[in-house]
Amino acid sequence: MSDTQKAFRDLLRAQRVWDVTLPGFDPSAAPADPLALFHTWFAEAVAAGQTEPHTMTLATADAEGRPDVRTLMLHDADGHGWHFATHATSAKGRQIAARPHAALGFYWPAQGRQVRVRGGVVRAGRAASRADLRARSAGALASALTGSQSEVLPAHQDLVEASEAAWERARAEPDTEAETWTLYVVEPEEVEFFQGEARRRHVRLRYRREGAGWTRELLWP
């Protein structure tokens, strides 16, 4: 083993997990609907000082079934599902078009908690996509107007120039549209809540969609 590899492994194994006091979680008291529990846990993550609690991982698969994953922001979570947005022409947009299923993962180490969501993905519609972009900052609009997301970038200067033009347009025309900007909704079929525990007796509560309701079940950690 090289010195560099050994140094990396030593550093990796020296890292601590959940070096905080973890909250308890009684799954028998959990609500019948996972959305209510998600809203509660999200608010508690914010109150605990969790950095960027609204970020999540999004996993999709391409046309050949190969998995892909990235981190992005949650835009809403309501009775329809968990919302996010991207360009329909981006890699994830094309993957969703080919295979309209996805998984989301939230990790809130400030409380030793994770939430996983799996389900089909639908487009929210043009009006909802426009409203989503208008509700965000000028920077978000400028980013949406900058260029061809996921395409090969010939040189960094091309990005700089496109970004400058996009920022000018976003400031001058705050109601302008990014034609390919699309709001997506993950319609949950399964939602799992994970609460870490100091002695590794982690609590895992899974909700599974059954008809119009949900079935709750505990999982071995």
C-alpha positions in Angstrom: 0.0 0.0 0.0 1.4 3.4 -0.9 1.9 6.1 1.7 -0.8 8.2 0.1 -3.3 5.4 0.2 -2.5 4.6 3.8 -2.8 8.3 4.8 -6.2 8.4 3.1 -7.4 5.3 4.9 -6.2 6.5 8.3 -7.9 9.8 7.7 -11.1 8.1 6.6 -11.3 5.8 9.6 -10.5 8.6 12.0 -13.8 10.4 11.1 -16.6 10.3 13.7 -20.2 9.7 13.0 -23.0 11.7 14.7 -20.8 13.4 17.3 -24.0 14.9 18.7 -26.8 14.0 21.1 -29.3 12.2 18.9 -33.1 12.6 19.4 -35.4 9.7 20.1 -38.0 8.5 17.7 -41.0 6.4 18.6 -42.4 4.9 15.4 -45.6 3.9 17.1 -46.5 7.6 17.5 -45.7 8.4 13.8 -48.5 9.9 11.8 -50.5 7.9 9.3 -49.1 9.9 6.3 -45.4 10.2 5.6 -45.7 13.8 4.4 -46.7 15.0 7.9 -43.6 13.3 9.4 -41.4 14.7 6.7 -42.6 18.2 7.4 -41.9 17.7 11.2 -38.5 16.3 10.6 -37.6 19.0 8.2 -38.6 21.7 10.7 -36.6 19.9 13.4 -33.5 19.7 11.1 -33.7 23.5 10.5 -34.1 24.1 14.3 -31.1 21.9 15.0 -28.9 24.1 12.7 -28.6 21.5 9.9 -26.7 23.1 7.0 -28.7 23.2 3.8 -31.5 20.8 5.0 -33.3 21.4 1.7 -30.6 19.7 -0.4 -31.1 16.1 -1.4 -29.7 13.4 -3.7 -31.7 12.5 -6.8 -31.1 9.0 -8.3 -32.3 8.2 -11.8 -31.4 5.6 -14.4 -30.5 6.2 -18.1 -32.1 4.4 -21.1 -29.8 1.4 -20.5 -30.7 1.2 -16.8 -27.4 2.5 -15.5 -27.8 4.5 -12.3 -26.9 8.1 -11.9 -27.0 10.4 -8.9 -26.6 14.1 -8.0 -27.4 16.6 -5.3 -30.0 19.3 -5.8 -32.6 21.3 -3.9 -36.1 20.4 -2.9 -38.6 22.9 -4.1 -41.7 21.7 -2.3 -43.2 18.6 -0.6 -47.0 18.5 -0.6 -49.9 16.1 -1.2 -48.7 15.6 -4.8 -45.2 14.6 -3.8 -41.6 15.9 -3.6 -40.8 18.6 -6.1 -37.6 19.5 -7.9 -36.8 21.4 -11.1 -34.2 21.1 -13.9 -34.0 21.6 -17.6 -35.8 18.9 -19.5 -32.8 18.8 -21.9 -30.4 18.0 -19.0 -29.0 14.6 -18.3 -31.5 14.0 -15.6 -34.3 15.4 -17.6 -33.5 13.0 -20.5 -33.2 10.1 -18.0 -36.5 10.8 -16.5 -38.1 11.0 -19.9 -36.7 7.5 -20.7 -37.4 6.0 -17.3 -39.9 8.1 -15.3 -38.9 6.7 -11.8 -36.5 8.2 -9.2 -35.3 8.0 -5.7 -34.5 10.9 -3.3 -32.3 10.9 -0.3 -32.1 13.4 2.5 -29.3 13.2 5.1 -29.5 15.4 8.3 -26.4 14.4 10.4 -27.2 17.1 13.0 -29.8 14.7 14.2 -28.6 11.4 12.7 -31.6 11.2 10.4 -32.2 10.2 6.8 -35.3 10.2 4.7 -35.6 8.1 1.5 -38.4 8.6 -1.1 -39.0 6.3 -4.1 -41.7 6.7 -6.8 -42.7 7.6 -10.3 -41.9 11.1 -11.7 -44.3 13.4 -13.5 -43.9 16.8 -15.0 -45.9 19.4 -13.1 -47.0 21.3 -16.3 -45.9 24.5 -18.0 -47.7 26.9 -15.7 -46.3 25.4 -12.6 -42.8 25.3 -14.0 -43.0 29.0 -14.9 -44.3 29.8 -11.4 -41.5 27.8 -9.8 -38.8 29.8 -11.7 -40.5 33.2 -10.9 -40.6 32.4 -7.2 -36.8 31.9 -7.1 -34.0 34.5 -7.0 -32.5 36.4 -9.9 -29.4 34.2 -9.6 -31.6 31.1 -10.1 -33.1 32.7 -13.2 -29.7 33.6 -14.5 -28.5 30.1 -13.9 -31.5 28.7 -15.8 -30.8 31.1 -18.7 -27.0 30.5 -18.9 -26.6 27.6 -21.2 -27.1 23.9 -22.1 -26.9 22.1 -18.9 -24.9 18.8 -19.0 -23.6 19.5 -22.5 -19.8 19.6 -23.1 -18.3 23.1 -22.3 -15.5 24.0 -24.7 -13.8 26.5 -22.4 -14.6 28.1 -19.0 -14.6 31.5 -20.6 -17.6 30.4 -22.6 -19.4 29.9 -19.3 -18.3 33.3 -18.0 -19.6 35.1 -21.0 -22.9 33.2 -21.1 -23.4 33.8 -17.4 -22.8 37.5 -17.7 -25.3 37.8 -20.4 -27.8 35.7 -18.5 -27.4 37.8 -15.4 -28.0 41.0 -17.4 -31.2 39.5 -18.9 -32.4 38.2 -15.5 -32.1 41.7 -14.0 -33.6 43.5 -17.0 -36.4 40.9 -17.7 -37.3 39.2 -14.4 -40.4 37.6 -15.9 -38.5 36.1 -18.8 -38.8 32.4 -19.3 -36.3 29.6 -19.6 -38.1 27.4 -22.1 -36.8 24.0 -21.0 -37.1 24.7 -17.3 -39.3 22.0 -15.9 -40.8 21.3 -12.5 -41.0 17.6 -11.6 -42.8 15.7 -8.9 -41.8 12.4 -7.4 -45.1 10.7 -6.5 -44.1 8.6 -3.5 -44.6 4.8 -3.5 -42.3 4.3 -0.5 -41.0 6.7 2.1 -38.5 5.6 4.7 -37.5 7.4 7.9 -34.2 6.5 9.5 -33.3 7.6 13.0 -29.7 6.8 14.2 -29.1 5.5 17.7 -25.8 5.6 19.6 -25.7 1.8 20.2 -26.6 1.2 16.5 -30.2 0.2 17.3 -31.3 2.4 14.5 -35.0 2.9 13.9 -36.2 2.5 10.3 -39.9 3.1 9.6 -41.1 2.5 6.0 -44.4 3.8 4.6 -45.6 1.8 1.6 -48.4 3.1 -0.6 -51.5 0.8 -0.7 -54.4 2.2 -2.6 -55.3 5.6 -1.2 -53.5 4.9 2.1 -50.2 3.8 3.6 -48.9 0.8 5.3 -46.3 1.3 8.0 -43.6 -1.3 8.8 -40.3 -1.4 10.8 -37.1 -2.6 9.1 -34.1 -4.2 10.6 -31.2 -1.6 10.6 
